[in-house]
Amino acid sequence: TMKIQPLFPRPQTVSQQIAEILRRGLDDGIWKCVLPGEIELSRTLQVSRMTLRASLATLTAEGRLSVSGGGRKRTILVRPTGDSKRRASRLIVLLTAVPIEHMTMLHILQVDGLRERFLQDGFVLEVHVNPAVFAGQPARSLERLTAHLRAAAWILLNSSAWMQQWFMARQLPCVVIGATHPHITIPSLGSDYRAIGHHAAGVFLRRGHRQLALIVPDDGKAGHRNTEEGFRAGAAMNKGASVQIIRHSGKPDALARSLLAMRKYSPATGLLVALPQFYLTVISALASVGIRVPQDVSTLARDSDAYMDFMIPSPARYVIDVQHYVKKISQTVLLVARGGMPRVREQLLQRDFVPGETIGHLSKK
């Protein structure tokens, strides 16, 4: 009997995987005459330039590429195959405003997992970092981008309401990672932040806290709005509870000032903090003025990151099964890339609550 080998026998080096991604891109006509520069290509593929060079050397040895130019070398396609029609059926583009080195660990793992899963199904994932298309109403930028990259599917990471409306109006195959805004019918996958907010309020109330605060970026993201709605609804279960919303620009010093002003004039004893980087800002700002956690104030992180495993006291937080998340996202994106549509437009994935050590009982203080 004939034994069929899998596409990627294990183990396989990263450079071998990247070489295969490049082969498929060449075959599908994603790159026509010249590959992008090393900096751009390494950023797109989310690998180091050293790894990329090893992959390019492999394809050069195969006769797929050649190098020309003087001091500044250009990598040229020597045997382009495929056509633009095939390109549209094999390219998946993830749009983000944040480069990989500034992403949370959750998003880094998502990108890495999606790239591998798409490759196994014959698709190439391109990560396109473009802050301009996430700001304001960049219609021209999006028009140029979508005309240049004829993708089988687009993935929007942390997108605005305007951006979601733009893709929906043009009926482009698209999936939102995160929450969608009202009246948006694009398929989406994200955490059930409304449920998290409601649960978090209950956690504080059961420990005797009545003055609560939610700390979120003031960026208009739907997930933050859903968190606030759930948090307020959960707090309303106790008539004596109050909720403050601290919205910030994302700058650590401004967030610290707002937090300490709240502690001075209208102190909350239970703080729910959105996004792991800002949880770190909150903890360090409190420590800088001698406010102890959980003795003086209790904190709860809406999101989790790897660094929290090394914090003392251990943060109370909500965690997600990354592998399950990546599996659900890849299934939906591949369905859309092939012209399908999921039965459930908005898929809300649950997170597990980790009690940690940062929520104290107010009655015991």
C-alpha positions in Angstrom: 0.0 0.0 0.0 1.1 3.6 -0.6 1.8 5.6 2.5 0.8 9.3 2.1 3.0 11.6 4.0 1.4 14.6 5.8 2.1 18.1 4.4 4.2 19.0 7.4 5.9 16.1 9.0 6.9 16.8 12.6 9.2 18.1 13.6 9.7 20.9 11.1 11.6 24.1 11.5 10.1 27.6 11.3 12.2 28.4 8.3 10.8 25.3 6.5 7.3 26.4 7.2 8.0 29.9 6.0 9.6 28.5 2.8 6.3 26.6 2.2 4.3 29.7 2.8 6.4 31.5 0.2 6.1 28.6 -2.3 2.3 28.7 -2.1 2.4 32.5 -2.4 4.5 32.3 -5.5 2.3 29.6 -7.0 -0.9 31.6 -6.3 0.5 34.8 -7.8 0.4 36.8 -4.6 3.8 38.3 -5.6 4.3 39.2 -9.2 7.8 40.3 -10.1 9.6 41.3 -6.9 9.2 40.2 -3.3 8.7 42.9 -0.7 11.8 44.0 1.2 13.1 41.9 4.0 11.7 44.2 6.7 8.2 44.3 5.2 8.2 40.6 4.5 9.4 39.5 7.9 6.8 41.8 9.5 4.1 40.3 7.2 5.0 36.7 8.0 5.8 37.5 11.7 9.2 36.0 11.7 12.8 37.2 12.3 14.9 38.4 9.4 17.3 35.6 10.1 14.6 33.0 9.7 13.3 34.7 6.6 16.7 34.7 5.0 17.1 31.0 5.6 13.7 30.4 3.9 14.7 32.7 1.0 18.0 30.8 0.6 16.0 27.5 0.3 13.8 28.9 -2.5 16.9 30.4 -4.2 18.5 27.0 -4.2 15.4 25.5 -5.7 15.6 28.1 -8.5 12.4 29.9 -7.5 14.1 33.1 -6.6 17.2 35.0 -7.6 18.9 38.1 -6.1 19.9 41.1 -8.1 21.0 44.6 -7.4 24.0 46.2 -5.8 24.3 47.4 -2.2 20.6 47.1 -1.6 19.6 43.6 -2.8 16.2 42.8 -4.3 14.8 39.3 -4.3 13.2 38.6 -7.7 10.8 35.9 -8.7 12.2 33.8 -11.5 9.5 31.3 -12.1 6.2 32.9 -11.2 3.2 30.6 -11.5 -0.5 30.9 -11.0 -2.6 33.9 -11.8 -4.5 36.7 -10.0 -7.7 34.6 -10.0 -6.0 31.9 -7.9 -4.5 34.6 -5.7 -8.0 35.7 -4.5 -8.8 32.2 -3.5 -5.7 31.6 -1.4 -4.8 34.8 0.4 -6.2 35.7 3.9 -5.3 39.1 5.3 -5.4 40.0 9.0 -5.7 43.7 9.4 -4.3 45.2 12.7 -3.1 48.6 13.9 -0.6 47.0 16.3 2.7 45.3 15.2 3.3 41.8 16.6 5.8 43.0 19.2 3.2 45.2 20.8 0.4 42.7 20.8 -0.8 40.8 23.9 0.3 37.2 24.2 -3.2 36.1 23.4 -3.1 37.8 20.0 0.4 36.6 19.3 -0.7 33.0 19.9 -3.8 33.6 17.7 -1.7 34.9 14.8 0.8 32.0 15.0 -2.0 29.4 15.4 -4.0 30.8 12.5 -1.1 30.9 10.2 -0.4 27.2 10.7 -4.0 26.1 10.4 -4.6 28.1 7.2 -1.4 26.8 5.7 -2.6 23.2 6.3 -5.7 24.1 4.2 -3.7 25.7 1.4 -4.2 29.3 2.4 -1.5 32.0 3.1 -2.0 34.4 6.0 -0.7 37.9 5.6 -0.6 40.1 8.6 -1.0 43.7 7.4 -0.1 46.3 10.1 -1.6 49.6 9.1 -2.7 52.1 11.9 -4.0 54.5 9.2 -6.9 52.3 8.2 -8.1 52.0 11.9 -8.2 55.8 12.5 -11.1 58.1 11.6 -12.8 57.2 8.3 -10.0 56.2 6.0 -12.1 55.3 3.0 -9.3 56.0 0.5 -6.8 53.9 2.3 -9.2 51.0 2.6 -10.1 51.3 -1.1 -6.5 51.1 -2.2 -5.7 48.3 0.2 -8.6 46.1 -0.8 -7.9 46.7 -4.5 -4.3 45.8 -4.1 -4.8 42.7 -1.9 -7.5 40.5 -3.5 -8.1 38.4 -0.4 -10.3 35.4 0.0 -11.1 36.7 3.4 -10.3 39.6 5.7 -9.8 39.4 9.4 -10.4 42.6 11.4 -8.6 42.7 14.8 -9.9 45.4 17.2 -11.8 47.3 14.5 -13.9 50.4 14.9 -17.6 50.7 14.1 -16.8 52.8 10.9 -14.4 50.1 9.7 -16.9 47.3 10.2 -19.6 49.3 8.4 -17.2 49.9 5.5 -16.5 46.2 5.0 -20.2 45.3 5.5 -21.3 47.9 2.9 -19.0 46.5 0.3 -19.9 42.9 1.1 -16.3 41.8 1.3 -15.7 38.4 2.8 -14.7 39.4 6.4 -14.6 38.1 9.9 -14.2 40.3 13.0 -12.1 39.1 15.9 -13.7 40.8 18.9 -17.1 42.4 19.3 -19.2 43.9 16.5 -21.0 47.2 16.9 -24.8 47.5 16.6 -26.4 46.8 13.2 -23.2 45.0 12.0 -23.9 41.7 10.3 -20.3 40.6 9.7 -19.4 37.2 11.3 -17.5 37.7 14.5 -15.8 35.7 17.3 -15.0 37.3 20.6 -15.2 36.9 24.3 -18.6 37.4 26.0 -17.6 40.6 27.7 -21.1 41.5 28.8 -21.2 38.2 30.8 -17.8 38.9 32.2 -18.8 42.3 33.3 -21.9 41.0 35.0 -20.0 38.2 36.7 -17.2 40.6 37.9 -19.7 42.8 39.6 -21.1 39.8 41.4 -17.7 38.7 42.5 -17.1 42.1 44.1 -20.6 42.3 45.7 -20.3 38.9 47.3 -17.1 40.1 49.0 -18.8 43.1 50.4 -17.7 45.8 47.9 -20.3 48.4 47.0 -18.2 51.2 45.4 -17.0 49.7 42.1 -15.0 51.1 39.2 -14.4 49.9 35.6 -11.2 51.1 33.9 -11.3 50.9 30.1 -9.6 52.7 27.2 -11.7 55.5 25.6 -11.4 54.1 22.1 -15.1 53.2 21.3 -14.5 49.5 21.0 -17.6 47.4 21.2 -16.1 45.0 23.7 -15.5 47.8 26.2 -19.1 48.9 25.8 -20.4 45.4 26.4 -18.2 45.1 29.5 -19.7 48.3 30.9 -23.3 47.2 30.2 -22.7 43.9 32.0 -20.8 45.5 34.9 -23.6 48.1 35.5 -26.3 45.4 35.2 -24.4 43.2 37.7 -24.0 46.0 40.2 -27.7 46.9 39.9 -28.4 43.6 41.7 -27.5 45.5 44.9 -29.3 48.8 45.4 -26.5 50.2 47.5 -23.8 49.6 44.9 -22.4 52.4 42.7 -20.3 52.2 39.5 -17.7 54.6 38.2 -16.3 54.4 34.7 -12.7 55.6 34.3 -12.0 56.0 30.6 -8.4 56.7 29.6 -6.3 57.5 26.5 -4.0 54.5 26.9 -1.1 56.6 28.1 0.2 55.2 31.5 0.8 58.5 33.1 -2.7 59.8 32.3 -4.3 56.6 33.5 -2.3 56.8 36.8 -3.5 60.4 37.4 -7.1 59.5 36.8 -6.9 56.5 39.0 -5.3 58.3 41.9 -7.7 61.2 41.6 -10.6 58.7 41.9 -9.0 57.2 45.0 -8.7 60.7 46.5 -12.2 62.1 45.8 -14.5 59.1 45.3 -12.7 55.9 46.3 -13.8 52.6 44.8 -12.8 49.5 46.6 -13.3 47.1 43.7 -11.6 47.8 40.3 -12.3 45.9 37.1 -9.5 46.6 34.6 -9.7 46.0 30.9 -6.6 44.8 29.0 -3.5 43.2 30.7 -1.1 46.1 29.9 -3.4 48.6 31.7 -3.8 46.2 34.7 0.0 46.4 35.1 -0.3 50.2 35.0 -3.0 50.2 37.7 -1.1 47.8 40.0 2.1 49.8 39.7 0.4 53.2 40.1 -1.3 52.0 43.3 2.0 50.6 44.7 3.8 53.9 43.9 1.6 55.7 46.5 1.5 52.9 49.1 -2.0 51.5 48.3 -1.9 47.8 48.9 -3.8 45.0 47.0 -6.0 43.5 48.3 -5.7 45.1 51.8 -6.7 48.6 50.6 -8.3 48.0 47.3 -9.3 44.9 45.3 -8.6 44.4 41.6 -9.8 42.1 38.9 -8.3 41.8 35.4 -10.9 41.4 32.7 -8.2 39.9 30.4 -5.1 37.7 31.1 -1.6 37.6 29.9 1.4 35.3 30.5 3.2 37.8 32.8 0.3 37.5 35.3 1.5 33.9 36.2 4.5 35.5 37.8 2.8 38.3 39.9 2.4 38.3 43.6 -0.3 38.5 44.7 -1.7 36.3 41.9 -4.3 38.5 40.0 -7.9 37.5 39.9 -8.6 37.3 36.1 -10.5 35.8 33.3 -8.6 33.4 31.0 -9.5 31.8 27.6 -8.5 28.5 26.0 -6.3 29.8 23.2 -6.3 26.5 21.2 -10.1 26.4 21.3 -10.3 30.1 20.3 -7.9 29.6 17.4 -9.8 26.5 16.2 -13.1 28.4 16.2 -11.7 31.4 14.4 -9.9 29.3 11.7 -13.1 27.3 11.0 -15.1 30.5 10.6 -12.5 32.3 8.4 -12.0 29.3 6.2 -15.8 28.9 5.7 -16.0 32.6 4.7 -13.0 32.3 2.5 -14.7 29.5 0.6 -17.8 31.6 0.1 -19.8 30.2 3.0 -21.4 31.9 6.0 -21.6 30.6 9.6 -25.0 29.7 11.0 -24.4 31.9 14.1 -23.3 35.4 13.1 -21.9 36.4 16.5 -20.1 33.7 18.3 -19.4 34.6 22.0 -16.7 32.5 23.6 -16.7 32.0 27.4 -13.7 32.6 29.7 -12.9 30.9 32.9 -12.6 32.9 36.1 -9.4 32.5 38.1 -10.1 33.7 41.7 -6.5 34.8 42.4 -5.5 36.7 45.5 -6.3 40.3 44.6 -9.9 40.4 45.8 -10.4 40.8 49.5 -13.5 40.6 51.7 -14.3 44.2 52.6 -16.0 43.1 55.9 -12.7 41.6 57.1 -10.7 44.8 56.6 
